[in-house]
Amino acid sequence: MKKIHLTIAAAIIASSLFTTACDNSNSDSKNEKKQTVKTDKSSAKADKKDLPNYRYVDIDTVLSKYNLAKDYNEEIVRLQTNMESQMKRHQTEIQNFASSMEKKMQNNGYLSEASYKQDQNSLVSMQDKAQKNMASLQSNFENSAMQAQQAVNDSIEAFVKEYNKTRGYDAILLKNATLYINPDLDITNEIVEGLNARYNKVTKK
């Protein structure tokens, strides 16, 4: 069975997620865009005059450290484990019943054609039930994975836009979308800290 993990959300999150335009920058002229935007004390180091007015984020690191992403990943793994367990249970039941039919035939246990067909129909019914159950579990698993990925994406995107209001960067890029980028432009840790600081885990009842 093809395994789906939340960590592949990194491949699904488009580069445009982090290429957010500066919310506070004035776009009236090109010269004004080049001016350094004043930032708060926490970002003073990142806004050195010799650095360009954009930054980058390592999305893989964000997804591995963001508590919301980790919680969703645990939920997806739980669903996947349950699905695999259900599949094994169905396989065992079907195999055991088929084996019992074979032994019964070898020992002349079927006294009539009707009794054999009855067991045969039961076997087919078990197989149909297993297929329907697995299809339902697979659909639920895939929907849950997609919803989890979307929730994480939306959360990160919303935070980055809010974060940039006080930084004024022209763009926030994805590290894996570049061949090389100056390490001094890395704001991954700031993003992770900010995301986790505002995240309140909802305990399921």
N, C-alpha and C positions, 0 to 999 in steps of 0.2 A: 504494500500500500504506500502510496506517495505521501511522505510526511510533509506537513506544512507547519512551519514555526514562525513566531512573530518576528524573529530576527531577519526574515527575508523582506520585512517592510522597508528595509534600507534600500532594496532594489526598486520598490514601488514608489517611494517618496521622490517626486520629480525635483530636478534641480531648481525649478521655479519656486519651490517651497521656501527656499532661503534667499532668493534674489528679490527681496522686498525693497521697494523704493523708500528712500528716506522720507519719513512722515513730516519731519520738521524743516527740511531743506527748502529753500526758495528756488523755484524753477524759472524765474523770470528771465535770467540771463546765464550764459555759460560761465562767466566770470564769477558770479555768485555761487554757482555749484562747486567751484574749486576752492572756495573759502572753507577754512576749518571751522566746524561747528563746535561751539562750547559745550562741554560735557560736565557731569558731576565729578566729584573727587574719585569715585570708585573706578571711573574709566579714564582718568587722567593719563595713566601710563600707556594705555592702548592708543590714545590719540596724539602720539608724538608727531611733530610737524613733518618729520622726514618719512612718515608712513602714508601710503595712499589711503583714501577715504572709503575703504571697504575692508571686510574681514571674512574669515572663513570658519566653518564648523565641520568637525569630523562626526558625521551622522552615526557611524557605527558605534563610536564611543558614547554618544548621546543615548542611543537606544539600549546600550548595555548598562548604563548608569541611571537612566531616568526611571524613577520608581514606578510611575504609571505603566511604562513599557514593560518593566519586569513583572509587575502584577498581572498584566494581560498575558504575558508570555507563559506564566505559571498556569493560568486558566486554560490556555490553548493546549499546553502539554497535558493537563488533566483530562481535557476532552479527548485528546488523541489517545491517551492511555486507555480511557474507558472504551473508546471505539475499538481499539485493538483487542481488548479483553472480551468485548461482546462478540467479535468475529471468531475468536478462538473458541468461545463457548458454543456458538452455533456449529462450528466445524466439528467439535468433539461430539455434540449430540447427534449430528447427522451421520458421522462416521460410525459411532457406536450402534445406532439403529440399523444402518446398512450392514454392519458386521453381524448383528443378531439375526437379520433376515437371511444372510448367507449361511450361517450355522444351522438355522432352522431348516433351510432347504437341504443341506447336506445330511441332516439327521431325519429327513422325511417328516419334519414337524408340521408341514402344511397338509392338512387333511382334505383340503378342497382348493380349487382354483379361486374361489371367492375369497377365502381367508388370505391367500397370497396377494390378490389384488387390493385387498383392504390395507395390508401393510405397505404395499407399493404406493398407494394413494397417500398414506400417512407420511411416507418419506418425501414425496413430491410436495406435500403441504408444508412440511418442515423446511424444505429448501426455499419455497416461495416466501414463507414467513421470514426466514433469515435474510433473504435478498431485500425484502421491503424494509426490514428493521435496519439493515446496514445502509441502505440508500437514505433513510431518514437521518441516521446518525451522521453520515457523510455530509449531507446537505446542511445540517445544523452546525457541524464542525467548520465547514467552509464559510458559512454566513457569520459565525462567531469570529473567525479569523479576520474576515474582511472588515467587520465592524470594529474590531480591536485595532486594526491597522489604521482605519479612518479616524478613530478617536485619538490615537497617539499623534497622527499627522496633524489633525486639527488643533490639538493642544500645543504642539510645538510651533506651528505656524502662528497661532494667536499670541503665544508668548514672545516670539521673535519680533513681531510687529510692535508689541507693547514695549519690549526691550529697546528697540531702535528709536523710539520716540525721544529718549534721553541721550542717545548716542549720535544720531544723525548720519549714519553710514549710507553711502549711495547704494551699496549692495552687500549682502551677506551670502557668501558662496558655500558650496559643498566641497570639501577637500577632495573627495574621490572624483570630482568632475574636472580636476586640474592635473597637469603633468608635474608642475612644481609651483609652490607658493611659499612665500616667506613665512617661516614659523612664528615670527613676531606678530603676524596677523591672526593667529589662532585665538578664538574666543570660546572654544568648546567648553572649558571648565566653567566659565561665567554662565553659559547657557544651561549647563547641567545643574549648577548650584541654584540658579533662578527658578528653573522648572521644579526642582525638588522642594524648594522653599515654599512654593505656593501649592504644592500637591497635598491634598488630604485624602488618605486612603479611606474608601467607603467599605466598612465591614458588612459582609453579607449576612443576612439573618438566616 
